[in-house]
C-alpha cells in the first residue's frame, strides 16, 4: 500500500474522468476512474495535492443503492467529487 498523489483531476457528468497522479520518484501518469477504484480497493491512498499541500484523501463512499463513489467527504450522494485541484 502506498500514497498516490493526485495532482490534477476532472469530473464529467458526476464521475471522475481522469486523474493525473504520481508516486515518489516516478513520472506522472493519467488514470481513469476504474483504475482509481481498483487502487483504492487494494488499499492505496489517493491524496489530492494543491500548491504542494496534501488535502483530505479520497474515500470510497457507498450510496443507498450500493454504488461506490469517490469523494473527500462521507456524503452518500450519487456522484464523485474532487477538492479544488487543477483540471486534468
C-alpha positions in Angstrom: 0.0 0.0 0.0 1.2 3.5 -0.7 0.3 7.1 -1.2 -0.7 8.1 -4.7 -0.6 11.9 -5.1 -3.4 13.3 -7.1 -2.1 16.4 -8.9 -5.0 17.1 -11.3 -8.4 15.7 -12.0 -11.5 16.0 -14.0 -15.1 15.1 -13.1 -17.6 14.8 -16.0 -21.3 14.0 -15.6 -20.8 13.2 -11.9 -17.9 10.7 -12.4 -14.2 11.1 -12.3 -13.0 11.1 -16.0 -9.3 11.1 -15.2 -6.7 11.8 -12.5 -3.1 12.8 -13.0 -1.2 11.0 -10.3 2.4 10.3 -9.2 4.3 8.2 -6.8 7.6 9.2 -5.2 10.4 9.1 -7.8 8.2 8.0 -10.7 6.8 10.1 -13.6 3.2 11.4 -13.5 0.6 9.2 -15.2 -3.1 9.6 -16.1 -5.5 7.0 -14.7 -9.3 6.6 -15.2 -12.0 6.1 -12.6 -11.9 2.3 -12.8 -8.2 2.3 -12.1 -8.7 4.7 -9.2 -11.4 2.4 -7.7 -9.2 -0.6 -8.1 -6.2 1.0 -6.4 -8.4 2.3 -3.6 -9.9 -1.2 -3.1 -6.3 -2.5 -2.9 -5.6 -0.2 0.0 -3.7 2.7 -1.7 -4.4 6.2 -0.5 -5.2 8.7 -3.2 -4.3 12.1 -1.8 -5.1 15.3 -3.7 -2.3 17.9 -3.6 -2.8 21.6 -4.2 0.2 24.0 -4.3 2.3 21.4 -2.5 -0.2 20.9 0.3 -1.7 17.4 0.9 -5.5 17.7 1.1 -8.1 15.2 2.5 -7.6 11.8 1.0 -10.2 10.5 -1.5 -12.6 7.9 0.0 -14.9 5.2 -1.3 -18.5 6.1 -0.3 -21.4 3.7 -0.8 -24.8 5.2 -1.7 -28.1 3.7 -0.6 -28.3 1.6 -3.8 -24.8 0.1 -3.1 -22.9 2.0 -5.8 -19.4 3.3 -5.0 -18.4 6.9 -5.4 -15.1 8.7 -4.9 -15.3 11.7 -2.6 -13.5 13.6 0.1 -16.5 13.6 2.4 -18.8 10.9 3.5 -21.9 12.2 1.7 -23.6 9.2 0.2 -24.6 11.1 -3.0 -24.6 9.6 -6.5 -21.6 11.4 -7.8 -17.8 11.6 -7.5 -16.3 14.8 -6.0 -12.8 16.2 -6.0 -11.4 19.1 -3.9 -10.3 22.3 -5.6 -7.4 21.0 -7.7 -6.5 21.9 -11.3 -8.4 20.0 -14.1 -6.6 17.1 -15.8 
